[in-house]
């Protein structure tokens, strides 16, 4: 049974990254069975920013799923089946450029995929769809995040390129230098295939990226990243991250319609309750 049959319609999905495992008070917990297996967590459906949203913890409610073990297809399928047309994903990122310091935000507009062996399409045959992915993040959702950050006087970069690495380990110094030579501004472990799978379901998706560290350190005074630093800075920034998401949710127009990057009939077939993955 789809989440839409089990809970009230939620037109906005929120995917909580590291450090963001709960978002809503008095939420209804909805377990969703998908053709791709279990999502990372049940959906918490409730009100945020005056809108009904469905929240999912990307790494599980106790951070038990490393980046390469996240069931991205199940997560996006569950949110779409709950009625979501817009999705905001929070992410921790390391900076590769001094213009994006720790404790600031980035609203990336591009990504480079360097992951391995992740299921990154709903169309594995016999039906084939070729996703146009030149602009991986939805411009309108990005605009809402930028507006929310600006209104809160947060320090942020309105554009940026994310390089997505396999994880869970961090980069070597040579790898980090390579990411910079590719033109990447920040490094992350989860924005791909999340962004691509959202696009395949015609969901408007954007990332609210919070800079926790300087990766391996490229500039004077930088220290290489540690998990302790990442989680401490995320904990300190939790309420700020939630505030930005809440403001962006509240600003979503009632007539918002995501980009149709895939034939809607093909998307409907993916979301059919009796569909089995091929």
Legacy VTK file of the C-alpha trace (Angstrom):
# vtk DataFile Version 3.0
C-alpha trace
ASCII
DATASET POLYDATA
POINTS 278 float
0.000 0.000 0.000
1.328 3.413 -0.905
1.895 6.137 1.654
-0.811 8.159 -0.077
-3.294 5.499 1.003
-2.005 5.442 4.556
-1.537 9.110 5.422
-2.701 12.531 4.431
-1.282 13.925 1.227
2.110 15.631 1.688
3.225 17.666 -1.309
6.696 18.311 0.092
9.300 15.721 1.030
12.244 16.419 3.323
15.267 14.118 3.413
17.294 14.654 6.560
21.012 14.083 6.203
23.641 13.453 8.858
22.643 15.076 12.134
19.005 15.568 11.124
17.096 12.452 12.136
13.932 14.084 13.455
12.169 17.159 12.174
8.501 17.189 13.155
6.724 17.166 16.486
3.485 15.170 16.747
4.120 13.548 13.377
2.315 10.484 12.152
4.756 7.642 11.444
4.005 5.828 8.191
5.771 2.642 7.116
5.928 2.408 3.341
6.532 -0.796 1.392
8.202 -0.103 -1.953
9.099 -2.300 -4.946
12.746 -1.578 -4.119
12.753 -2.684 -0.500
12.528 -0.688 2.693
13.292 3.035 2.803
15.882 4.323 5.247
13.145 5.145 7.754
9.422 5.398 8.063
7.894 8.645 6.865
7.067 11.211 9.516
4.086 13.138 8.157
3.108 16.406 9.789
3.177 20.188 9.557
6.230 22.344 8.895
6.103 25.956 7.802
2.339 25.675 7.589
2.590 22.884 4.995
2.079 19.153 5.304
5.404 17.455 4.680
6.782 13.930 4.736
10.168 13.598 6.453
12.602 10.731 5.962
15.987 10.213 7.668
18.471 9.343 4.904
20.841 7.401 7.138
18.127 5.932 9.338
16.885 7.306 12.662
20.094 6.213 14.429
22.552 6.801 11.592
23.040 3.112 10.875
23.198 3.362 7.058
26.483 4.492 5.463
26.205 6.417 2.185
26.758 3.402 -0.088
24.074 1.360 1.712
21.284 3.952 1.544
18.327 2.647 -0.472
17.944 5.788 -2.562
15.344 4.324 -4.917
13.103 3.230 -2.052
13.450 6.625 -0.365
12.413 8.641 -3.422
9.661 6.178 -4.366
8.228 6.435 -0.836
8.157 10.235 -0.907
6.591 10.324 -4.369
3.957 7.797 -3.323
3.100 10.084 -0.389
2.214 12.794 -2.890
5.427 14.826 -2.797
6.199 16.944 -5.838
9.015 18.951 -4.205
11.904 17.495 -2.183
14.558 19.250 -0.101
17.550 17.202 0.987
19.894 18.382 3.723
23.552 17.458 3.322
26.843 17.862 5.130
29.646 18.894 2.776
33.339 19.608 2.913
34.691 22.670 1.176
37.287 22.639 -1.569
37.430 26.414 -2.001
38.087 29.146 0.580
34.998 31.075 -0.542
32.785 28.463 1.133
34.013 28.347 4.739
32.911 25.997 7.470
29.655 26.974 9.192
28.235 28.412 5.967
25.695 27.042 3.487
25.802 26.198 -0.204
22.873 25.739 -2.592
24.610 23.695 -5.299
23.538 23.950 -8.913
25.814 21.254 -10.372
27.279 17.895 -9.401
29.964 15.448 -10.498
29.300 11.775 -9.826
32.250 9.716 -8.598
30.233 7.024 -6.804
30.364 3.326 -7.659
27.813 0.540 -7.990
24.780 2.513 -6.805
21.366 1.772 -8.281
20.739 5.104 -9.985
17.738 4.598 -12.270
14.162 3.353 -12.108
14.331 2.429 -15.804
16.471 -0.690 -16.055
14.478 -2.258 -18.899
12.524 -3.320 -20.728
11.292 0.281 -20.530
14.148 2.724 -21.036
14.042 6.454 -20.360
16.990 8.801 -20.919
17.041 11.561 -18.312
18.100 15.044 -19.374
20.310 15.966 -16.404
22.156 19.093 -17.526
20.758 20.989 -14.523
20.494 18.388 -11.763
18.846 20.601 -9.127
15.418 22.178 -9.544
15.852 25.946 -10.093
12.645 26.947 -8.285
13.400 24.944 -5.142
16.949 26.321 -5.176
15.496 29.835 -5.401
13.366 29.201 -2.301
16.385 27.996 -0.325
18.423 30.996 -1.440
15.619 33.325 -0.359
15.324 31.656 3.032
19.077 31.849 3.643
19.194 35.494 2.610
16.248 36.437 4.830
17.998 34.822 7.799
21.266 36.645 7.014
23.103 33.349 6.737
26.443 33.230 4.983
25.972 31.116 1.878
27.002 30.488 -1.705
24.058 30.576 -4.142
25.782 28.241 -6.619
28.375 25.510 -6.418
29.455 22.178 -7.837
29.323 19.101 -5.629
31.557 16.127 -6.271
29.846 13.051 -4.837
32.261 10.385 -3.586
31.474 6.819 -2.496
32.173 7.133 1.239
32.076 6.319 4.019
35.753 7.198 4.125
36.915 10.736 3.460
39.223 11.692 0.584
42.981 11.380 0.378
44.912 14.573 -0.225
45.555 13.519 -3.832
41.874 12.779 -4.413
40.843 16.084 -2.903
43.282 17.929 -5.156
41.756 16.015 -8.059
38.242 17.103 -7.132
39.413 20.717 -7.164
41.001 20.258 -10.591
37.648 18.989 -11.882
36.034 22.251 -10.827
34.262 20.976 -7.711
33.592 23.411 -4.877
32.294 21.000 -2.234
32.484 17.267 -1.566
29.617 15.061 -0.388
28.635 11.373 -0.281
24.872 11.279 -0.939
23.618 13.891 -3.413
24.008 11.289 -6.158
21.975 9.262 -7.044
19.410 11.086 -4.904
19.141 14.033 -7.299
18.919 11.832 -10.403
16.294 9.505 -8.968
14.179 12.466 -7.884
14.428 13.866 -11.409
13.372 10.514 -12.895
10.160 10.741 -10.859
9.631 14.369 -11.933
10.196 15.569 -8.376
11.608 19.041 -7.893
14.765 18.422 -5.837
17.392 20.702 -4.330
20.040 20.342 -1.654
20.587 22.539 1.376
24.279 21.885 1.934
25.977 22.839 5.201
29.760 23.172 5.177
31.255 21.296 8.116
34.938 21.058 7.207
37.799 21.765 4.795
38.087 18.175 3.496
41.827 17.334 3.573
42.809 20.991 3.988
44.067 23.105 1.089
44.658 26.511 2.625
46.608 27.937 5.537
45.052 27.029 8.850
42.904 24.215 7.427
42.751 20.923 9.287
41.793 17.599 7.670
38.214 16.529 8.282
37.254 14.192 11.114
33.858 12.643 11.800
33.885 14.245 15.259
34.143 17.741 13.767
31.411 17.019 11.200
28.859 15.804 13.745
29.686 18.528 16.270
29.172 21.297 13.738
25.968 19.697 12.460
24.614 19.481 16.006
25.451 23.132 16.632
23.734 24.184 13.381
20.676 21.926 13.645
18.146 24.638 14.476
19.511 26.907 11.759
19.186 24.148 9.180
15.624 23.399 10.263
14.759 27.097 10.177
15.936 27.495 6.593
14.042 24.392 5.480
10.891 25.554 7.258
11.047 28.984 5.621
11.588 27.470 2.176
8.652 25.112 2.689
6.413 27.992 3.732
7.396 29.927 0.603
6.571 27.156 -1.877
3.831 28.529 -4.144
0.508 26.736 -4.109
0.733 26.377 -7.890
4.240 24.886 -7.846
4.740 22.292 -10.565
8.080 20.496 -10.977
9.912 20.052 -14.246
8.731 17.119 -16.351
12.044 15.558 -17.311
10.554 12.101 -17.876
7.334 11.123 -19.651
4.634 11.374 -16.919
3.077 8.117 -18.082
6.408 6.368 -17.529
6.624 7.858 -14.039
3.089 6.673 -13.280
4.096 3.148 -14.259
7.065 3.283 -11.865
4.781 4.409 -9.051
2.059 1.837 -9.750
1.425 0.049 -6.410
1.637 -3.419 -7.958
4.818 -2.725 -9.903
7.749 -5.072 -9.363
11.286 -3.854 -10.115
12.996 -5.464 -13.099
LINES 1 279
278 0 1 2 3 4 5 6 7 8 9 10 11 12 13 14 15 16 17 18 19 20 21 22 23 24 25 26 27 28 29 30 31 32 33 34 35 36 37 38 39 40 41 42 43 44 45 46 47 48 49 50 51 52 53 54 55 56 57 58 59 60 61 62 63 64 65 66 67 68 69 70 71 72 73 74 75 76 77 78 79 80 81 82 83 84 85 86 87 88 89 90 91 92 93 94 95 96 97 98 99 100 101 102 103 104 105 106 107 108 109 110 111 112 113 114 115 116 117 118 119 120 121 122 123 124 125 126 127 128 129 130 131 132 133 134 135 136 137 138 139 140 141 142 143 144 145 146 147 148 149 150 151 152 153 154 155 156 157 158 159 160 161 162 163 164 165 166 167 168 169 170 171 172 173 174 175 176 177 178 179 180 181 182 183 184 185 186 187 188 189 190 191 192 193 194 195 196 197 198 199 200 201 202 203 204 205 206 207 208 209 210 211 212 213 214 215 216 217 218 219 220 221 222 223 224 225 226 227 228 229 230 231 232 233 234 235 236 237 238 239 240 241 242 243 244 245 246 247 248 249 250 251 252 253 254 255 256 257 258 259 260 261 262 263 264 265 266 267 268 269 270 271 272 273 274 275 276 277
